[in-house]
């Protein structure tokens, strides 16, 4: 990877963190808009009924999965679920209208799918709740103190 050779590892981890946060935030906003009619409301004009397949479930995955990725909590698993939901959305909704994403309106689904797959494979980068939470519960057996969270 060219970026890896040009930037120190710390900057790579910070760039991955920024990519993760922005992607998770955008996805969570899309889910909140669909579920609750906020931020411009749902795309189809009305929110899906509770539990309705697939609209309500897709929006719930977008909101919860996006927040988990944003916060860096269970990031790889959440990102893989989000990626899969966007692959399903593309093939079940968009591709039936035309072959290419530019023709069928599926660009956001494709971009989210590949972005989340990238996060699931490469990892969350720096500044995650996964890195902080375990440290909060541990104590050094010799001193009885909690170790400082790993900082990047």
TAZIZI-V411152 format. One record per backbone hydrogen bond with DSSP energy under -0.5 kcal/mol. NH is the residue of the N-H (numbers start at 1). CO is the residue of the C=O. Records with the same first field share a line. If there is no record, write none. Layout:
NH = CO + CO
//
This chain:
5 = 1
6 = 2
7 = 3
11 = 8
12 = 8
13 = 9
14 = 10
15 = 11
16 = 12
17 = 13
18 = 14
19 = 15
20 = 16
21 = 17
22 = 18
23 = 19
24 = 20
25 = 21
26 = 22
27 = 23
28 = 24
29 = 25
30 = 26
31 = 27
32 = 28
33 = 29
34 = 30
35 = 31
36 = 32
37 = 33
38 = 32
41 = 38
45 = 42
52 = 49
56 = 52
57 = 52
58 = 54
59 = 55
60 = 56
61 = 57
62 = 58
63 = 59
64 = 60
65 = 61
66 = 61 + 62
67 = 63
68 = 64
69 = 65
70 = 66
71 = 67
72 = 68
73 = 68
74 = 72
78 = 74
79 = 75
80 = 76
81 = 77
82 = 78
83 = 79
84 = 80
85 = 81
86 = 82
87 = 83
88 = 84
89 = 85
90 = 86
91 = 87
92 = 88
93 = 89
94 = 89
95 = 90
97 = 94
98 = 94
103 = 100
104 = 100
105 = 101
106 = 101
107 = 101
110 = 106
111 = 107
112 = 108
113 = 109
114 = 110
115 = 111
116 = 112
117 = 113
118 = 114
119 = 115
120 = 116
121 = 117
122 = 118
123 = 119
126 = 13
129 = 71
130 = 72
132 = 128
133 = 129
134 = 130
136 = 132
137 = 133
138 = 134
140 = 145
144 = 140
//
